Amino acid sequence: MRKIHLPVERKLVEALTYIVENKSSASRVIKYSFSQNKKWGARDRRAFAECFYDILRNYRAYAYPYAKGGDEFKLSSEKLLSIIDDWKNGVINKNGIPEKIKYSASEDLFTKLKEEFSLSDVTDFLRNSYKKADVFLRVNTLKTTEDELVKKLLSEEIEVERIKENCLKLEDRKNVFITEAFKKGLFEMQDGASQDVAPFLEVEPGHRVIDSCAGAGGKTLHIAALMQGKGKIIAMDIFEKRLEELKKRSKRAGAQNIEIKHISSTKVVKRMENSADRLLLDVPCTGTGVYRRKPESKLFFNMEEHKRLNILQKEIIRSHSRMLKPGGKMVYATCSVLPSENMKVVEGFLKDNSSFELESSVTNKVGQDGFDGFFMAKLVKKT
C-alpha cells in the first residue's frame, strides 16, 4: 500500500477539484500546491506529484464507478478521497470499461481520433499516451560536450543514458534543475523528438533565422547552439511572458545571437518579409503528441478548441511564410499527431502557394523511440 499523509490527501482533493473544474494545467497546479505548502519534505512532494499525475492519467477509469453515469467532473470531496484510497491500494479494474474511459480520453477526443485514424491506431495511440514519459536532456554545445556533461552529471549523482548525439535520458527521475550543471547552462530539458526539429531546419553559422512561435525558446536555444553563436536568430511570439523566460534561458545558455521580438501586431511580421534564410513555425496545437507529459490535456480536449487552433495554424503558415527569402527553407512543426493539424495544413498551403514545394516530412508516433509524438515538414521557397 502506498502511503500518503492525511494533510497531503486533503490538498490532493483540492488540487483535483480545481483542475477538473477549471481545466487548468497540471504543472501549474503542482507548482501552486508546492508554493502553498513549503513545509512539505521531499517525501510528501514526491507522493503528492505521483498520486496527482497517476490519477489524472487514469481519471475517467477511477471516476467511473463513483460517477454512476453522472458528471465525473463534479465528484464530491468524499468520492475524490475514495479515488485516492483506490490509488493507494492499487485498485483500478478496467475490465469491461469502454476504451475512451479506460484511457481517460474525452468524448470529443475519442470522436476525433476515430475520424482521422483506424480503430487499431486509435487504440495504439491511447495505450501509448497513457504511459509515463521518459525525461531527456539536450547537451548545450555552446558551453560543454556530451562527454563532459555526462561526467559532470555523474559527479552530482545523476545517471544518464546516451540516446543519440547530444541527447541524454535520465536513468531515474531526479530534480535536475538544482544541479550545478543546470545552473551553469550546460543542458536543457527537451524531449528527444523535439531535439530533431532544429537539425531538420538545416541552419548554418551566419544564417538569419526566424523562430516565429518561439515561446520559452527550447528550440531557439538549440538553433543557437547549432549556429555556434554566429549569425542571427530572431525569436518571436505573441506572449511576452514566454519571451521573458527565453531571455533568462538564453543568458544562462550563453546564446548571445538571439534577438527577442514581441509580435504586438501584424505589422511586425509584414516588416520582415523576404528576410529569413531559415524559418521555424512551431505552431500552437492541441498537443496530442505530449499527453504522456500532460495527462490532463486528453481529458479536456474539445472540438471547438481544435477547430480554433486549426484555423490559427493555417493563418500562421500563410502569413508568416512571407518572411522567408527565395531559396530559403521553412519548417512547419507541431507536437500533435492529428493529420488535420499536420500534413493537411501543409497540403492546403502548398495548393495556394506555388512558389513553395515540400522537400520532406517526418511523423513521430507517441512512444516511437521512447519520444513524444511530433510532426515536421520542410518546405523550400523557390521564388
Contacts in CASP RR format, 6 or more apart in sequence:
PFRMAT RR
TARGET T0000
AUTHOR 0000-0000-0000
METHOD contacts of the structure
MODEL  1
MRKIHLPVERKLVEALTYIVENKSSASRVIKYSFSQNKKWGARDRRAFAE
CFYDILRNYRAYAYPYAKGGDEFKLSSEKLLSIIDDWKNGVINKNGIPEK
IKYSASEDLFTKLKEEFSLSDVTDFLRNSYKKADVFLRVNTLKTTEDELV
KKLLSEEIEVERIKENCLKLEDRKNVFITEAFKKGLFEMQDGASQDVAPF
LEVEPGHRVIDSCAGAGGKTLHIAALMQGKGKIIAMDIFEKRLEELKKRS
KRAGAQNIEIKHISSTKVVKRMENSADRLLLDVPCTGTGVYRRKPESKLF
FNMEEHKRLNILQKEIIRSHSRMLKPGGKMVYATCSVLPSENMKVVEGFL
KDNSSFELESSVTNKVGQDGFDGFFMAKLVKKT
1 88 0 8 1.000
1 89 0 8 1.000
2 47 0 8 1.000
2 51 0 8 1.000
2 87 0 8 1.000
2 88 0 8 1.000
2 89 0 8 1.000
2 90 0 8 1.000
3 47 0 8 1.000
3 88 0 8 1.000
4 12 0 8 1.000
4 47 0 8 1.000
4 48 0 8 1.000
4 51 0 8 1.000
4 84 0 8 1.000
4 88 0 8 1.000
5 44 0 8 1.000
5 47 0 8 1.000
8 40 0 8 1.000
8 44 0 8 1.000
8 47 0 8 1.000
8 48 0 8 1.000
9 81 0 8 1.000
9 84 0 8 1.000
11 33 0 8 1.000
11 36 0 8 1.000
11 37 0 8 1.000
11 48 0 8 1.000
12 48 0 8 1.000
12 51 0 8 1.000
12 52 0 8 1.000
12 55 0 8 1.000
12 80 0 8 1.000
12 84 0 8 1.000
13 77 0 8 1.000
13 80 0 8 1.000
13 81 0 8 1.000
13 84 0 8 1.000
14 33 0 8 1.000
15 29 0 8 1.000
15 30 0 8 1.000
15 33 0 8 1.000
15 48 0 8 1.000
15 52 0 8 1.000
16 52 0 8 1.000
16 55 0 8 1.000
16 56 0 8 1.000
16 80 0 8 1.000
16 83 0 8 1.000
17 77 0 8 1.000
17 80 0 8 1.000
18 24 0 8 1.000
18 29 0 8 1.000
19 26 0 8 1.000
19 29 0 8 1.000
19 56 0 8 1.000
19 296 0 8 1.000
20 59 0 8 1.000
20 73 0 8 1.000
20 74 0 8 1.000
20 299 0 8 1.000
21 73 0 8 1.000
23 296 0 8 1.000
23 300 0 8 1.000
24 296 0 8 1.000
25 294 0 8 1.000
25 296 0 8 1.000
26 52 0 8 1.000
26 53 0 8 1.000
26 56 0 8 1.000
26 294 0 8 1.000
26 295 0 8 1.000
26 296 0 8 1.000
27 294 0 8 1.000
29 52 0 8 1.000
30 48 0 8 1.000
30 49 0 8 1.000
30 52 0 8 1.000
33 48 0 8 1.000
34 40 0 8 1.000
34 45 0 8 1.000
34 48 0 8 1.000
37 44 0 8 1.000
40 48 0 8 1.000
51 84 0 8 1.000
51 87 0 8 1.000
51 88 0 8 1.000
53 295 0 8 1.000
54 87 0 8 1.000
55 62 0 8 1.000
55 83 0 8 1.000
55 84 0 8 1.000
55 87 0 8 1.000
56 104 0 8 1.000
56 295 0 8 1.000
56 296 0 8 1.000
56 299 0 8 1.000
57 104 0 8 1.000
57 130 0 8 1.000
57 132 0 8 1.000
57 295 0 8 1.000
58 92 0 8 1.000
58 104 0 8 1.000
58 130 0 8 1.000
59 72 0 8 1.000
59 104 0 8 1.000
59 295 0 8 1.000
59 299 0 8 1.000
60 72 0 8 1.000
60 100 0 8 1.000
60 101 0 8 1.000
60 102 0 8 1.000
60 104 0 8 1.000
60 105 0 8 1.000
60 299 0 8 1.000
61 92 0 8 1.000
61 94 0 8 1.000
61 97 0 8 1.000
61 101 0 8 1.000
61 102 0 8 1.000
61 103 0 8 1.000
61 104 0 8 1.000
62 83 0 8 1.000
62 86 0 8 1.000
62 87 0 8 1.000
62 92 0 8 1.000
63 72 0 8 1.000
63 75 0 8 1.000
63 79 0 8 1.000
63 83 0 8 1.000
64 72 0 8 1.000
64 97 0 8 1.000
64 101 0 8 1.000
66 72 0 8 1.000
66 75 0 8 1.000
66 79 0 8 1.000
66 82 0 8 1.000
66 83 0 8 1.000
67 75 0 8 1.000
75 83 0 8 1.000
85 91 0 8 1.000
86 92 0 8 1.000
94 102 0 8 1.000
99 105 0 8 1.000
99 110 0 8 1.000
99 122 0 8 1.000
99 123 0 8 1.000
99 126 0 8 1.000
100 106 0 8 1.000
100 107 0 8 1.000
100 109 0 8 1.000
100 110 0 8 1.000
100 126 0 8 1.000
102 126 0 8 1.000
103 126 0 8 1.000
103 127 0 8 1.000
103 129 0 8 1.000
103 130 0 8 1.000
103 298 0 8 1.000
104 130 0 8 1.000
104 295 0 8 1.000
104 298 0 8 1.000
104 299 0 8 1.000
105 113 0 8 1.000
105 126 0 8 1.000
105 298 0 8 1.000
105 299 0 8 1.000
105 301 0 8 1.000
106 298 0 8 1.000
106 299 0 8 1.000
106 300 0 8 1.000
106 301 0 8 1.000
106 302 0 8 1.000
108 301 0 8 1.000
108 302 0 8 1.000
108 303 0 8 1.000
108 306 0 8 1.000
109 288 0 8 1.000
109 298 0 8 1.000
109 301 0 8 1.000
110 122 0 8 1.000
111 303 0 8 1.000
112 301 0 8 1.000
112 303 0 8 1.000
112 306 0 8 1.000
112 338 0 8 1.000
113 122 0 8 1.000
113 125 0 8 1.000
113 126 0 8 1.000
114 122 0 8 1.000
116 338 0 8 1.000
116 339 0 8 1.000
116 340 0 8 1.000
117 125 0 8 1.000
124 365 0 8 1.000
125 288 0 8 1.000
125 337 0 8 1.000
125 365 0 8 1.000
125 366 0 8 1.000
128 292 0 8 1.000
128 365 0 8 1.000
128 366 0 8 1.000
128 367 0 8 1.000
129 288 0 8 1.000
129 289 0 8 1.000
129 291 0 8 1.000
129 292 0 8 1.000
129 298 0 8 1.000
129 366 0 8 1.000
130 292 0 8 1.000
131 292 0 8 1.000
131 367 0 8 1.000
132 292 0 8 1.000
133 191 0 8 1.000
133 290 0 8 1.000
133 292 0 8 1.000
133 293 0 8 1.000
133 372 0 8 1.000
134 169 0 8 1.000
134 170 0 8 1.000
134 370 0 8 1.000
135 169 0 8 1.000
135 170 0 8 1.000
135 173 0 8 1.000
135 176 0 8 1.000
135 189 0 8 1.000
136 163 0 8 1.000
136 167 0 8 1.000
136 168 0 8 1.000
136 169 0 8 1.000
136 170 0 8 1.000
136 189 0 8 1.000
136 190 0 8 1.000
136 191 0 8 1.000
136 192 0 8 1.000
136 195 0 8 1.000
136 371 0 8 1.000
137 149 0 8 1.000
137 160 0 8 1.000
137 167 0 8 1.000
137 168 0 8 1.000
137 169 0 8 1.000
137 170 0 8 1.000
137 176 0 8 1.000
137 187 0 8 1.000
137 188 0 8 1.000
137 189 0 8 1.000
137 190 0 8 1.000
138 166 0 8 1.000
138 167 0 8 1.000
138 168 0 8 1.000
138 187 0 8 1.000
138 188 0 8 1.000
138 189 0 8 1.000
138 190 0 8 1.000
138 192 0 8 1.000
138 195 0 8 1.000
138 222 0 8 1.000
139 145 0 8 1.000
139 146 0 8 1.000
139 149 0 8 1.000
139 166 0 8 1.000
139 167 0 8 1.000
139 168 0 8 1.000
139 186 0 8 1.000
139 187 0 8 1.000
140 185 0 8 1.000
140 186 0 8 1.000
140 187 0 8 1.000
140 188 0 8 1.000
140 221 0 8 1.000
140 225 0 8 1.000
140 253 0 8 1.000
140 254 0 8 1.000
141 166 0 8 1.000
141 225 0 8 1.000
142 224 0 8 1.000
142 225 0 8 1.000
142 228 0 8 1.000
142 229 0 8 1.000
142 253 0 8 1.000
142 254 0 8 1.000
142 255 0 8 1.000
143 184 0 8 1.000
143 185 0 8 1.000
143 186 0 8 1.000
143 253 0 8 1.000
143 254 0 8 1.000
144 152 0 8 1.000
144 186 0 8 1.000
144 187 0 8 1.000
146 162 0 8 1.000
146 165 0 8 1.000
146 166 0 8 1.000
146 168 0 8 1.000
148 186 0 8 1.000
149 168 0 8 1.000
149 181 0 8 1.000
149 186 0 8 1.000
149 187 0 8 1.000
150 160 0 8 1.000
150 162 0 8 1.000
150 168 0 8 1.000
152 180 0 8 1.000
152 181 0 8 1.000
152 186 0 8 1.000
153 159 0 8 1.000
153 160 0 8 1.000
153 168 0 8 1.000
153 176 0 8 1.000
153 179 0 8 1.000
153 181 0 8 1.000
156 179 0 8 1.000
156 180 0 8 1.000
156 181 0 8 1.000
157 174 0 8 1.000
158 170 0 8 1.000
158 174 0 8 1.000
158 176 0 8 1.000
158 179 0 8 1.000
158 181 0 8 1.000
159 170 0 8 1.000
159 171 0 8 1.000
159 172 0 8 1.000
160 168 0 8 1.000
160 169 0 8 1.000
160 170 0 8 1.000
160 171 0 8 1.000
161 168 0 8 1.000
161 169 0 8 1.000
161 171 0 8 1.000
162 168 0 8 1.000
163 169 0 8 1.000
163 192 0 8 1.000
163 369 0 8 1.000
164 192 0 8 1.000
164 195 0 8 1.000
166 195 0 8 1.000
167 192 0 8 1.000
167 195 0 8 1.000
168 187 0 8 1.000
170 176 0 8 1.000
176 182 0 8 1.000
176 187 0 8 1.000
176 189 0 8 1.000
181 187 0 8 1.000
183 252 0 8 1.000
184 252 0 8 1.000
185 252 0 8 1.000
185 253 0 8 1.000
185 254 0 8 1.000
188 218 0 8 1.000
188 221 0 8 1.000
188 222 0 8 1.000
188 249 0 8 1.000
188 253 0 8 1.000
190 218 0 8 1.000
190 222 0 8 1.000
191 290 0 8 1.000
191 293 0 8 1.000
191 371 0 8 1.000
191 372 0 8 1.000
192 369 0 8 1.000
192 371 0 8 1.000
192 372 0 8 1.000
193 364 0 8 1.000
193 368 0 8 1.000
193 369 0 8 1.000
193 371 0 8 1.000
193 372 0 8 1.000
193 373 0 8 1.000
193 374 0 8 1.000
194 218 0 8 1.000
194 219 0 8 1.000
194 335 0 8 1.000
194 372 0 8 1.000
194 374 0 8 1.000
195 222 0 8 1.000
196 362 0 8 1.000
196 364 0 8 1.000
196 374 0 8 1.000
196 376 0 8 1.000
197 219 0 8 1.000
197 222 0 8 1.000
197 280 0 8 1.000
197 282 0 8 1.000
197 331 0 8 1.000
197 333 0 8 1.000
197 374 0 8 1.000
197 376 0 8 1.000
198 219 0 8 1.000
198 222 0 8 1.000
198 223 0 8 1.000
198 225 0 8 1.000
198 226 0 8 1.000
198 280 0 8 1.000
199 226 0 8 1.000
200 331 0 8 1.000
200 362 0 8 1.000
200 376 0 8 1.000
200 378 0 8 1.000
201 209 0 8 1.000
201 223 0 8 1.000
201 278 0 8 1.000
201 280 0 8 1.000
201 329 0 8 1.000
201 331 0 8 1.000
201 378 0 8 1.000
202 278 0 8 1.000
202 329 0 8 1.000
202 378 0 8 1.000
203 209 0 8 1.000
203 223 0 8 1.000
203 226 0 8 1.000
203 227 0 8 1.000
203 278 0 8 1.000
204 227 0 8 1.000
204 277 0 8 1.000
205 227 0 8 1.000
205 228 0 8 1.000
205 229 0 8 1.000
205 230 0 8 1.000
205 231 0 8 1.000
206 227 0 8 1.000
206 230 0 8 1.000
206 231 0 8 1.000
206 232 0 8 1.000
207 227 0 8 1.000
207 231 0 8 1.000
207 232 0 8 1.000
207 277 0 8 1.000
207 278 0 8 1.000
208 231 0 8 1.000
208 232 0 8 1.000
208 234 0 8 1.000
208 275 0 8 1.000
208 276 0 8 1.000
208 277 0 8 1.000
208 278 0 8 1.000
209 223 0 8 1.000
209 227 0 8 1.000
209 231 0 8 1.000
209 232 0 8 1.000
209 233 0 8 1.000
209 234 0 8 1.000
209 276 0 8 1.000
209 277 0 8 1.000
209 278 0 8 1.000
209 279 0 8 1.000
209 280 0 8 1.000
210 233 0 8 1.000
210 234 0 8 1.000
210 236 0 8 1.000
210 272 0 8 1.000
210 275 0 8 1.000
210 276 0 8 1.000
210 278 0 8 1.000
210 279 0 8 1.000
210 280 0 8 1.000
210 323 0 8 1.000
211 217 0 8 1.000
211 219 0 8 1.000
211 220 0 8 1.000
211 223 0 8 1.000
211 233 0 8 1.000
211 234 0 8 1.000
211 235 0 8 1.000
211 236 0 8 1.000
211 280 0 8 1.000
211 282 0 8 1.000
212 236 0 8 1.000
212 269 0 8 1.000
212 279 0 8 1.000
212 280 0 8 1.000
212 281 0 8 1.000
212 316 0 8 1.000
212 320 0 8 1.000
212 323 0 8 1.000
213 236 0 8 1.000
213 237 0 8 1.000
213 280 0 8 1.000
213 281 0 8 1.000
213 282 0 8 1.000
213 283 0 8 1.000
213 284 0 8 1.000
213 316 0 8 1.000
214 220 0 8 1.000
214 235 0 8 1.000
214 236 0 8 1.000
214 237 0 8 1.000
214 242 0 8 1.000
214 243 0 8 1.000
214 246 0 8 1.000
214 260 0 8 1.000
214 282 0 8 1.000
215 235 0 8 1.000
215 237 0 8 1.000
215 239 0 8 1.000
215 242 0 8 1.000
215 243 0 8 1.000
215 245 0 8 1.000
215 246 0 8 1.000
216 242 0 8 1.000
216 245 0 8 1.000
216 246 0 8 1.000
216 249 0 8 1.000
217 235 0 8 1.000
217 242 0 8 1.000
217 245 0 8 1.000
217 246 0 8 1.000
217 249 0 8 1.000
217 250 0 8 1.000
218 246 0 8 1.000
218 249 0 8 1.000
219 280 0 8 1.000
219 282 0 8 1.000
220 233 0 8 1.000
220 235 0 8 1.000
220 246 0 8 1.000
220 250 0 8 1.000
220 255 0 8 1.000
220 258 0 8 1.000
221 249 0 8 1.000
221 250 0 8 1.000
221 253 0 8 1.000
221 255 0 8 1.000
221 258 0 8 1.000
223 233 0 8 1.000
223 280 0 8 1.000
224 233 0 8 1.000
224 250 0 8 1.000
224 253 0 8 1.000
224 255 0 8 1.000
224 257 0 8 1.000
224 258 0 8 1.000
225 253 0 8 1.000
225 255 0 8 1.000
227 233 0 8 1.000
227 257 0 8 1.000
229 255 0 8 1.000
229 256 0 8 1.000
229 257 0 8 1.000
230 257 0 8 1.000
231 257 0 8 1.000
232 257 0 8 1.000
232 259 0 8 1.000
233 255 0 8 1.000
233 257 0 8 1.000
233 258 0 8 1.000
233 259 0 8 1.000
234 258 0 8 1.000
234 259 0 8 1.000
234 261 0 8 1.000
234 272 0 8 1.000
234 276 0 8 1.000
235 243 0 8 1.000
235 246 0 8 1.000
235 258 0 8 1.000
235 259 0 8 1.000
235 260 0 8 1.000
235 261 0 8 1.000
236 260 0 8 1.000
236 261 0 8 1.000
236 262 0 8 1.000
236 263 0 8 1.000
236 268 0 8 1.000
236 269 0 8 1.000
237 243 0 8 1.000
237 262 0 8 1.000
237 263 0 8 1.000
238 262 0 8 1.000
238 263 0 8 1.000
240 262 0 8 1.000
243 260 0 8 1.000
243 262 0 8 1.000
246 258 0 8 1.000
246 260 0 8 1.000
247 260 0 8 1.000
250 256 0 8 1.000
250 258 0 8 1.000
250 260 0 8 1.000
261 268 0 8 1.000
262 268 0 8 1.000
263 269 0 8 1.000
266 319 0 8 1.000
269 319 0 8 1.000
269 320 0 8 1.000
269 322 0 8 1.000
269 323 0 8 1.000
270 322 0 8 1.000
272 323 0 8 1.000
273 322 0 8 1.000
273 323 0 8 1.000
274 322 0 8 1.000
274 323 0 8 1.000
274 324 0 8 1.000
274 325 0 8 1.000
274 326 0 8 1.000
275 323 0 8 1.000
275 325 0 8 1.000
276 323 0 8 1.000
276 324 0 8 1.000
276 325 0 8 1.000
276 328 0 8 1.000
277 325 0 8 1.000
277 328 0 8 1.000
277 329 0 8 1.000
278 324 0 8 1.000
278 328 0 8 1.000
278 329 0 8 1.000
278 330 0 8 1.000
278 331 0 8 1.000
279 320 0 8 1.000
279 321 0 8 1.000
279 323 0 8 1.000
279 324 0 8 1.000
279 328 0 8 1.000
279 329 0 8 1.000
279 330 0 8 1.000
279 331 0 8 1.000
280 330 0 8 1.000
280 331 0 8 1.000
280 333 0 8 1.000
281 316 0 8 1.000
281 317 0 8 1.000
281 320 0 8 1.000
281 321 0 8 1.000
281 330 0 8 1.000
281 331 0 8 1.000
281 332 0 8 1.000
281 333 0 8 1.000
282 333 0 8 1.000
282 334 0 8 1.000
283 312 0 8 1.000
283 313 0 8 1.000
283 316 0 8 1.000
283 317 0 8 1.000
283 332 0 8 1.000
283 333 0 8 1.000
283 334 0 8 1.000
284 309 0 8 1.000
284 312 0 8 1.000
284 313 0 8 1.000
284 316 0 8 1.000
285 309 0 8 1.000
285 313 0 8 1.000
285 334 0 8 1.000
285 335 0 8 1.000
285 336 0 8 1.000
285 341 0 8 1.000
286 297 0 8 1.000
286 301 0 8 1.000
286 305 0 8 1.000
286 306 0 8 1.000
286 309 0 8 1.000
286 336 0 8 1.000
286 338 0 8 1.000
286 341 0 8 1.000
287 294 0 8 1.000
287 297 0 8 1.000
287 334 0 8 1.000
287 335 0 8 1.000
287 336 0 8 1.000
288 297 0 8 1.000
288 298 0 8 1.000
288 301 0 8 1.000
288 335 0 8 1.000
288 336 0 8 1.000
288 337 0 8 1.000
288 338 0 8 1.000
288 373 0 8 1.000
289 335 0 8 1.000
289 336 0 8 1.000
289 337 0 8 1.000
289 366 0 8 1.000
289 372 0 8 1.000
289 373 0 8 1.000
289 374 0 8 1.000
290 297 0 8 1.000
290 335 0 8 1.000
290 372 0 8 1.000
290 373 0 8 1.000
291 297 0 8 1.000
291 298 0 8 1.000
291 366 0 8 1.000
292 366 0 8 1.000
292 367 0 8 1.000
292 372 0 8 1.000
293 372 0 8 1.000
306 338 0 8 1.000
306 340 0 8 1.000
306 341 0 8 1.000
309 341 0 8 1.000
310 340 0 8 1.000
310 341 0 8 1.000
310 345 0 8 1.000
313 334 0 8 1.000
313 341 0 8 1.000
313 345 0 8 1.000
314 345 0 8 1.000
314 348 0 8 1.000
314 349 0 8 1.000
317 332 0 8 1.000
317 345 0 8 1.000
317 346 0 8 1.000
317 349 0 8 1.000
318 349 0 8 1.000
318 352 0 8 1.000
318 353 0 8 1.000
321 330 0 8 1.000
321 349 0 8 1.000
321 353 0 8 1.000
321 356 0 8 1.000
321 379 0 8 1.000
321 381 0 8 1.000
324 330 0 8 1.000
324 381 0 8 1.000
325 381 0 8 1.000
326 355 0 8 1.000
326 381 0 8 1.000
326 382 0 8 1.000
326 383 0 8 1.000
327 380 0 8 1.000
327 381 0 8 1.000
327 382 0 8 1.000
328 380 0 8 1.000
328 381 0 8 1.000
329 359 0 8 1.000
329 378 0 8 1.000
329 379 0 8 1.000
329 380 0 8 1.000
329 381 0 8 1.000
330 356 0 8 1.000
330 378 0 8 1.000
330 379 0 8 1.000
330 380 0 8 1.000
330 381 0 8 1.000
331 376 0 8 1.000
331 377 0 8 1.000
331 378 0 8 1.000
331 379 0 8 1.000
332 345 0 8 1.000
332 346 0 8 1.000
332 349 0 8 1.000
332 376 0 8 1.000
332 377 0 8 1.000
332 379 0 8 1.000
333 374 0 8 1.000
333 375 0 8 1.000
333 376 0 8 1.000
333 377 0 8 1.000
334 341 0 8 1.000
334 342 0 8 1.000
334 374 0 8 1.000
334 375 0 8 1.000
335 372 0 8 1.000
335 373 0 8 1.000
335 374 0 8 1.000
336 342 0 8 1.000
336 373 0 8 1.000
336 375 0 8 1.000
337 363 0 8 1.000
337 365 0 8 1.000
337 366 0 8 1.000
337 373 0 8 1.000
337 375 0 8 1.000
341 375 0 8 1.000
342 363 0 8 1.000
342 375 0 8 1.000
342 377 0 8 1.000
343 361 0 8 1.000
343 363 0 8 1.000
343 375 0 8 1.000
343 377 0 8 1.000
346 358 0 8 1.000
346 361 0 8 1.000
346 377 0 8 1.000
346 379 0 8 1.000
349 356 0 8 1.000
349 379 0 8 1.000
350 356 0 8 1.000
350 357 0 8 1.000
350 358 0 8 1.000
350 379 0 8 1.000
355 381 0 8 1.000
355 382 0 8 1.000
355 383 0 8 1.000
356 379 0 8 1.000
356 380 0 8 1.000
356 381 0 8 1.000
356 382 0 8 1.000
357 379 0 8 1.000
357 380 0 8 1.000
357 382 0 8 1.000
358 377 0 8 1.000
358 378 0 8 1.000
358 379 0 8 1.000
359 378 0 8 1.000
359 379 0 8 1.000
359 380 0 8 1.000
360 377 0 8 1.000
360 378 0 8 1.000
361 375 0 8 1.000
361 376 0 8 1.000
361 377 0 8 1.000
361 378 0 8 1.000
362 374 0 8 1.000
362 375 0 8 1.000
362 376 0 8 1.000
362 377 0 8 1.000
363 374 0 8 1.000
363 375 0 8 1.000
364 371 0 8 1.000
364 372 0 8 1.000
364 373 0 8 1.000
364 374 0 8 1.000
364 375 0 8 1.000
365 373 0 8 1.000
366 372 0 8 1.000
366 373 0 8 1.000
367 373 0 8 1.000
END
